[in-house]
């Protein structure tokens, strides 16, 4: 579950677009661009599967830093950060690397600020505490090495560069006999990289209240602290507030960075696939996209998150990927045809369980048996096949793209992967915000469609589709570089894909 995407790499890019009126230094670099005209200008293959999971950019050196994890757990394991000369994005070249071997296991995420590169590194024993290592971007020398929680999956700098935060996922081992607590670490750069790691113990007493609103605690033992798995972080423009996705738990946590406390948890509820414009295709073996209304609910379970502030309100954009717990010691997923449906709630249950209807749809077995009699009264699938916008103060949903990402990808030959229809469809995973010319946009990376969708988000409650870009295999990292920081002085979109190790660069047309 090493996710983007990334996406900790978006520290600079996400925060560059958070104000409707750009600061003076941005205005000096203003380029009038067409946000619906992105086209590929460069591509670089840096390795095999796992070789290009996450990228981040340093404008001081014009270098791109890219995670490279290959052959994990074998004698041929590669565990390092590739350094790419990015002065000319159309002619990228690898000019060096930074080995992570002495720091522990795989590096999961990267972020840059003020000439410093922060890397989130898991321990060789993934259930042990991990590390954040900080390097100078100029000569790769180590600046600091800090212990954080178990399995730091995402790292990001605050916009002012004073803090580094990590989402420490705390995944269990395969037998589920060791499940570390999920935590969030806050590192004070100015205080000699001192660290405070937050757990969720203060919220345990509110477990039942949260669950009633759609929060999930469902692992063996139902241990509140151990069951929570922080995934991804975004930080407000004033560097005072952070929001952290708790993917498996279907929630977003709100953090006060200055007081170093978790101030709220927003359960995200569920999506109704029987509602208009939310139809899904639940069948993976017919080689066609055939959406219809079904009596199924989706669990949002977002991966990446980004914040845009508009008229004083923080709006949270999430990529609603979904994820399952599939371990030798605990597995939650079954196909509908493998479970028993309540005949009262599902009068046509025998037909629903057939292939071609809901039979092949993967659902979680941790929800749906509302009366505890062993059959399912409701059906819940993982993810929401969409991106959403939420009010960062209240957690209320402002917008959901419903089934538009499915429709846009299925309309282009060879993009929609029908083999994933039974699972999480296009799997929106990475997300980034940016201002392209005069247009505020969101970029949504879709792991199973190998594509990025671009939307105009001038009105956060009504995003408008602009463009679909094909990229590498399984995009994890979606990185926006604003024109003011770009070596070309034009907006750039960098997409790094973990299945084929390819980094692609896109830029829009000037107007």
N, C-alpha and C positions, 0 to 999 in steps of 0.2 A: 504494500500500500504506500509505496513511495511516490507521492503525488506531486504534482505540479504545484506540478507544474508549478514547481516553478514557483516555481512560481514564487518562491521567496525572493527570487531574482527581480521581482517587479517593484522592489522598494522605490527606486528612482522613478520608474515609469508611472506607477500608480498614483504617486503623489503629485506629479507634475501637472495633473489636470483637475485638481480638486477645487479650484476657484473659477467662478464664471469669468472674472476679470483677471487676466494674467498679470503678474507683477512686472515691473519695469524691465527687468533683465530679460524676461521672456518676450516682451513686446519688441525689443530690439532685434530679435531673431524671427519675427513673425514672417511666415511664408503662407501665401494664400494657396491652399491645396484643395483638391477634390477628394473628399473622404470616401467616395464610392469608386475610386479608380486605382486602388492598390494593385501593383503588378510585381512579379518576382524579378529581382535584379541580381541575386547571388545565391549560391548553394555550395555547401561544403559537407562532405562525408567524413566524419572523424572516427568511425569504427562500426562495431556491430551492435546487437541489441544491448541496451543500457548505456550506450556511449554518448548520447546527447539528451539526457533527461531534462536538465535545467540549464539556463544561461543567464548571465548578468553582464552588464556593460559598464566600463569605467571611462567616462569622458575625458579624464585627465591624461590617460595614456592611449586612448583609442584602442583599447583591448577588450575583447569579448572573452569571458571566462565561462567554460562549459564543463558540467559534470561528466565524468567518464567512469562508469562502473560496468565492467564486463566480467563474465565468467565467475560471478560471486560464489565463494565457497569452494573453488577449485584451485589447483596448483597454478593455473594460468590467470588468476584473478588480477584484473586491473582496477586500481582504486586511486584516481587522481583527478586533478582539474586541468583540462587542456586550456592553453592560452593561445588566443587567435588574434593576429594582426587584423584590425578592423578599420584601418584608415580608409581603405577602399572596399566597401561591402561587396562589390561585384568580383573582387579578387581576394577573398579571405584565405589566409594561410596560417597553419599552426606554427607558432614560434617557440613553444616551450610547454612545460607542464609543472604542476606542483603535486608531489606525491602526498597521499593521505595515509600511507601505510603506518607511519609511526604514531598516528593519532588514534587509530582504531579501525573500524570497519568502513563501510561504504559512506561516501559523502552524499547527502540527500538534497541539499539546497544551498544557494549562494545569494549574497547580497553585497552591494558596493555603496560606500559613502566616503566622500572626502579622501580618496586615494587609498582606502582600506577595503579589503575583501574579507567578508565573514563567511565561513563555511560551517554548515551543520553536519556533524559526523556521528554516526551511530557506533556503539561499541561492538567489538567482535562478538560478544555475547549480547544480542540485541535487547535483552531484558535488563541489562545493566545501564547505568547512567552514561549518556553520551557526552559529546564535547562541542564547543564552538571554538574554532581556531581562526585567528585574524592575521592577515598578511598585508604587507605593503604591495600595492599593485605595480609599483615601479620595478622592484627587484625581488619580489616574492618572499622577502624575509619575514619571519614570524614576529608578530607584535604582541599577541596574547594567546593564551590557551585556557579555556574556562569550562568547568564541568557543569552540565545542565541535566535535565531529566532523561528518562529512558527513551530512546529512539527519537531524537530531534528530527522531525520530518520537514520542517520549514523554518527558515531564518529570514529576518528582515530588519533593516535599519529603520529607525524613525526618521521622518523627513528632516528634522534638525540635526541628525547624526549623533545625538546624545545617548541614544539607547539602541540596543540590539535585542530583539525578541525571538524566542523559539517556541514552536508548538511541538511539545514532546508527546508523541502519540502513545507510547507505553503499550505496544502490542504484546499479547501473550505468546508463550512458546507453543509449539505445535500440539503438545499434549494438554495444553491449557492448565498446567500445574504451576506455572509461574506467570502471573499477570501483574506487571508493575502499574502503579497509578499513572494516569495521564496527567500531565502538568504543563505549565506555561512558565518559561524563564524570562526574566527581565535583567539585562546586563547594562550597567551604567558605564558608558565609555569614559566619561570624565572622572569617575571615581575608581580609577585603576582597574576597570573591567570587573568590578564587584558584581555579584549575581544574587538575585532573589528568585527562588523557584516557588510558584504558587500551585497548590493543589485545590481540590474542590470539596474539602472536608466541611467547610462552612455551609455548604449547600445541601448536605446529606439529609438534614431534617425536612427539606422541602421536596424530597424525592417523589412522594405520591402526588403532590400538587403539580409538579412538573410533568410527570407521566400522564396525568389526565389531559394535559395540553399537547401531547404528542412527543414528549421526550422519551428516549428509549434507554432502559437499563435491562439487559437481557442475557448477559453472559452467565456461565456457571457460577452459582453462588449469589448472583444479583448484588455484587459488591459495588456500591455507588462510586467510590473513588477509583477503583481499579477498572471499572467498566467504561469510564469516560476516556475518549481518544481525541485529543486536539489535533487538528489537521493543518490549518492554514490561517494566516494572520493578515489583517490590513490595519493601517494606523491613520488617524486623523491628521489633517494638514498642520494642526498646531502641536502635534506630537504628544497630546495629553491622553488620548483615548485609543484603545485597540479593540478590535472585534475578532474573535477566533472561532472558526467553524469547528464544531464537534461532530464530525461526519457520521460516524456510526450511531451517534446518539440523536441525530436529527435536530440539531440546535445550534445556536450561535451564542457564545459567551462574550460579555462586554467587560473590558478591563480598564481600570483607572491606572495609568502608567505611573503617575506621580506618587499616589498613595500605595501603589503595588497591591491592588486588591481586585478581586472579581466582583463587579458590582451588579451584574444581572446575567440571567440565562434566558434566552428566548427560544422556547420550543417552536418548531416550524409547522407542526400539524401535517396534514395529508392532502394530496391532490386527487380529485375525483375524475377518473377516466371514463365515466359515463356522462360527463358534462359536454356541452357543445364546444367544439374547437379543441378538445383535449383527447380526442380519439387516439387509440394506439393500435399498432399491429403486434399481436402477441405470438405470432407464429414464425418460426425461423427456417422452415424446410420447404417453403413453396416458391422461393426465389422472386417474390414480388412484395411490394409494399402495399398492404391492404388494411387500412385503418378503419376501426369501427368503435362504437361506444360499448364498453364492457363494464361489468360490475366489479371493478378493481380500484384500489386506491394506491397512489404512489407515495413513497416516503422521500421527501426532498433530499435529505442527506448530502448537503453541498460539500464540494471539495474546495476549490479556490474561491476567494472573496476579495472584493475591491470596493473602496469607498469613494463616493463623489459627493461633495457638499454643495447644496443648492439652496439659496435664500436661508441660510442658517440651519438647514436640516441635513444630517448625514444620511445618504442613501447607500445601502449595501447591495452590491451586485454579486450574486452567487451562481456558480456553475453546479447544477444539481445532478451530479454524477451518480450517486448511490454507491454502496460498497457492501460486501457480505463478509461475514465471518465464516471461513471455511478452514477448519483445523481438524487434525486427527481426533482431538479431544472434544470438539464441539463444531457442529456444522448446522447452519440455520436454514439452508435453501432446499426446497423440493419443487418439482413440477406439480402443477395443479392436478394432473392425472394420477399422481402418486398419493394424494390426500383424500380424505372423506369430506364432502360438503354437506352442510346442514340442509336437509330436503325442504324445510319450511322456508328458509332464507333463499335457497336456490332451487326453485321448483323444477327447473330443467337441468338439474345437476348432472345427470347421466350424459347429456349432450355436451354440456360445458367442459367435461373432462376429456372430450375427444380431441385428437390432433386436428388442427384446422380451426378449432375454437379456442378455448383457454388451456387445453391439455398440456401444451408445451411451455406455457408461461412459468418462469421461475418466480416463486414467492417466498417470503420469509415464514417460517413456522413459529416464530416468536410472537406473532400477532394474529388475531382473527378468531380464536376460540373464545368468544366473549363469555360463554356460560360454563366453560371448563368441562364440557362433556365429551371432548375428544374429537369432535368434528368442527369444521370451520364455518363460522357465521359471516365472516368477512375475509376478503383477500387483499393482501398488501404486497406490492412489488417494490423493488429497490430502485431508488432514484426517481426523478420526475421528468426525464427526457427534455429538459428545458433549462433556461436561466431565469432567475427571479430578481426582483428588486424589493428590498425591505427597508422600513423606517429604522434607522440605527438607534433612535431613542426609545422606541416602543416595541420593536420587533414585528410590527404589523406588515403584512404583505401589501406592496404597492402595485406590483406588476408580476405576471408570469407569462412567458412566451408560449405557454400551452403546447401545441404540437407543431409550431411553426418551424422549428429546427428540423424535425422529421420531414416536413413537407418540402422545405428548401433543398435538403440534401437528396431526397428521393426524386426530385425533379431533374437532377443532373445525372446523366448516365455514369454508373460506376462509382458513385460516391456513397450512397446509402448502403450499409452492410446488412442485408436481410438476415444473415446468420446470427445477428445480435438482437433481432426483434423479440426473442423470447426472454431476453435478459434485461439490459438497460439501454437498448437501442444505441443511439449515437454517442452516448456517454459524454455529456459536456463536462469538461474537467478543468481547463485553464481559463482564466479570465483576466483581462487587463483593460484599464481605462486610459484615454488619451484625448488631447485636443488637436485635431487635424485641421489646419487652417482655422476657420471659425466654427468648426463643428465638433462638439463633444461626442466621442464615440466609445463603444465598448467592443472589445474583441473577445469572442467566445471560441475556445479551442475544443474540438470534439474528437475524442480519442479513437472512436471506432469508425468515424467517417473520414478520418485523415484530412480534416478541413477546419478552417476558421471562418466563423460568421462575423460580419461587421454590422453594427447597428448605430444609428444616430440616437443619442440619448439626451438631447437638449431638454426634452421633457421626460424625466425619469419614470413617470407613470405611463408613458406611451412610447417606448422605443420603436424606431422604424428601421426595418431591414434595408441595408445598403448593398451588401456584396458577400459572395462566398468565395473563399480562396482554398485551393488544393495545396496541401503541404506534404511533409514526409509521413512515414508510417507510425501512427500513434503519437500525435503531438502531446508533449507534456509541458514544455515551457512556452509561454506566450508573453513576450517581452516587447513593450512599446518604448521607443526612444524618441523623445520630442525633438523637434527641429533645433532647438537651442543647444542641445547636447550632442546632436548627431554630427558625425564627421563629414556628412554631405550637406549639412544645414538644411536638410529636408527630413520630414517625419520618416521613421523606419519601424517596421514590425519584424521582429526576429522570432521565428518558430523553430523550436528544437524538438525532435521526435525520437523517442527512446527505442522503438523497435528496429529502426534502420540506421540510427546514428547520424541522421542528416540534419543540418542546420540550414534553414532557408531565410532569406531576407526579402522583404517587400517594401515598396515605397509608392506613394500616390503621385498623380500628375499635378504639376503646378498650374494654377489658373492665371 
